[in-house]
Amino acid sequence: MSPLARRVWRADVQFLLALGVLLFVSAGSLYYWQAWLYLAVFALGMVLASGYFLRHDPQLVERRMGWSETRPRQRRLRSLAGLTMVAVYLVPALGWRWQGAALSAWAVVLAHGLQLIGWWLVYRVLLANHYASSTIQVEAGQTLVDTGPYAWVRHPMYAGGLLVFLATPLALASWWGLLPILGFAAVLMARLLDEELVLATELPGYVEYCRRVRYRLIPFVW
């Protein structure tokens, strides 16, 4: 196993363990079956995606492993995004602890279907864009990508991620968990707009691309 693969699998396991602790400690019970199902689906997606890209595009994986933003504004936005993400998980777990499940089993299953669509979109973005980094930067030799999901919206990675997190509280059987999504969406849009300033300045052809693809996040909406 390569050093990169060890780093990826270690990070995946640590994230799942931390998420499990957050959910079950907040719920005060291991009988929170919606959380078990969520973790299982999440783990399956991580294993499949990590395994595929480690084999076929390790350079992309290396880019995705970077978490250090160089710009202060983006560091602040990333911190805010982290807090809202914790709330997206915390609120449903606390709701389950105090009131039980607010959604039926069928609604939970449908929410997982919505979440899988979001993950599929993220996967398509990673296939289309070899330079899809987790930090906002333009690398030497980077070229504009305007095919696949990028032909519909300018930031399909954000669209897929928003769909995943929109489905998350529902998959955890909570309506109240949708409230932190508003904060997450606001931070995401602020990060997106700031990223566009960088791309318009540093990525050749991006301004023309914006004229061709009008929508940033949701087709025919914004």
Steps between C-alpha positions, in 0.01 A plus 500: 500500500637839400552782754219696331260206531584463870430870553167476318374190679614635837317827436185317387494278810566793733220702343250215527596433863466868590165521322376187677603636839327831429175333391471233768622708793260778403215251455586335831439154355640239263145418386498796263466277194474792260852602605630146443347499152643843426849394608477182292400686184760769564773240559408313182524818294835593654648156442387484137612855417832479685582162350419611146688828500801362688537254215411721203590857604725516808598860419137603538486321836813686610333829410185404687705419813622859528307708754723805545349817355745782432244783496367626839144544372486139385643379831220682683236362262635147538481529879138620477419217258643250749281635780185485289585144390527391863159657565351310204586176684455619857146635471344178356675286763377722783152498348502119495611500866222732615211420266587189303487471122303776328488323163382158390735226388390554140587870519844410636558261210390763247737750661785255447401483134526879479835488673632240256407731212713769666792260540463390138527863389815547710643183344425631151677826582811316615501296179468815288742727684847367577577827684207484745688601812350539847666841524446802277802531275599500134798278423761547230374344179142471623243521221134593502249214521164568336374148427293252701334663803688823427288547188194550724629701795831665578540335840356146481715380791323749726164397355565135576627577849199716576267222388683250723467723805142595419411130509703429815253620768217317322707182484549542877121529545491871587319810375674735743833400353409695187548829687883478513491433126409867452824602668699241307351621170578864584865418576526284188369781279740749657789259434378447144483874422847555642632208295359652183707814558815287513408296193404806295841651574727195478335234280520575125161491327293508820333836427385374158383176662283701741330663202422159348389330823279747682412303812736455790334234714145405394393490133242766408508639857844645595 
